[in-house]
Amino acid sequence: MSFSLSPAAPARTSVLGRLVSAFAALWLATCLSGCGAINRVPSLEEQAKSAWSEVQNQYQRRADLIPNLVETVKGYAKQEQETLTRVTEARAKATSVQVDASTVSDPEKFKQFQDAQNQLSGALGRLLASVEAYPDLKSNQNFLALQSQLEGTENRIAVARRDYIQAVQAYNTEIRTIPGRWIASWFYPEAKPMETFTSTPGAERAPNVKF
């Protein structure tokens, strides 16, 4: 005598499995929500995004200072036209590459942003170094005010980058380790690791813009 399962048997088993999984997920969600663990992934994500916004704000502040700086230097150092042009072009490129909170997980976009800002930092550094040859410019009150603002902005950029790196490290660690990895896969499947700054020579300290 032979026996065979009816077609309905696998279907009942499948439905039962889904129900068990659903109840297990509901039970786990209830337990995790009680201790706040279920909200840790989005909380850390928002903190990292907020830190990124501050990075953008400080880079924009620097970009806003550069046109006045270029005009001031131009009035005293017309022979530095090539250096001034490079700064202006680097600023235009840096401000054209935008990475908002929704694309901060895109490695290519983030690298473009960092490269553009590094190029601007380099061009700006060469411009400020050239000022050594112009005593009158170094004592100009407008230049001194811009120098002070730029120095403060570079310090704030360094702090904002540090805070962002720390926030991203906490978020990325959470979604890559257990139980955060499980929570992210079940409840926040859209959560992706965020990009962070790579080390560049001198990145650990703000550029010195004093003369």
Rosetta blueprint (number, residue, H / E / L):
1 M L
2 S L
3 F L
4 S L
5 L L
6 S L
7 P L
8 A H
9 A H
10 P H
11 A H
12 R H
13 T H
14 S H
15 V H
16 L H
17 G H
18 R H
19 L H
20 V H
21 S H
22 A H
23 F H
24 A H
25 A H
26 L H
27 W H
28 L H
29 A H
30 T H
31 C H
32 L H
33 S H
34 G H
35 C H
36 G L
37 A H
38 I H
39 N H
40 R H
41 V H
42 P H
43 S H
44 L H
45 E H
46 E H
47 Q H
48 A H
49 K H
50 S H
51 A H
52 W H
53 S H
54 E H
55 V H
56 Q H
57 N H
58 Q H
59 Y H
60 Q H
61 R H
62 R H
63 A H
64 D H
65 L H
66 I H
67 P H
68 N H
69 L H
70 V H
71 E H
72 T H
73 V H
74 K H
75 G H
76 Y H
77 A L
78 K H
79 Q H
80 E H
81 Q H
82 E H
83 T H
84 L H
85 T H
86 R H
87 V H
88 T H
89 E H
90 A H
91 R H
92 A H
93 K H
94 A H
95 T H
96 S H
97 V L
98 Q L
99 V L
100 D L
101 A L
102 S L
103 T L
104 V L
105 S L
106 D L
107 P H
108 E H
109 K H
110 F H
111 K H
112 Q H
113 F H
114 Q H
115 D H
116 A H
117 Q H
118 N H
119 Q H
120 L H
121 S H
122 G H
123 A H
124 L H
125 G H
126 R H
127 L H
128 L H
129 A H
130 S H
131 V H
132 E H
133 A H
134 Y L
135 P H
136 D H
137 L H
138 K H
139 S L
140 N L
141 Q H
142 N H
143 F H
144 L H
145 A H
146 L H
147 Q H
148 S H
149 Q H
150 L H
151 E H
152 G H
153 T H
154 E H
155 N H
156 R H
157 I H
158 A H
159 V H
160 A H
161 R H
162 R H
163 D H
164 Y H
165 I H
166 Q H
167 A H
168 V H
169 Q H
170 A H
171 Y H
172 N H
173 T H
174 E H
175 I H
176 R H
177 T L
178 I L
179 P L
180 G H
181 R H
182 W H
183 I H
184 A H
185 S H
186 W H
187 F H
188 Y L
189 P L
190 E L
191 A L
192 K L
193 P L
194 M L
195 E L
196 T L
197 F L
198 T L
199 S L
200 T L
201 P L
202 G L
203 A L
204 E L
205 R L
206 A L
207 P L
208 N L
209 V L
210 K L
211 F L
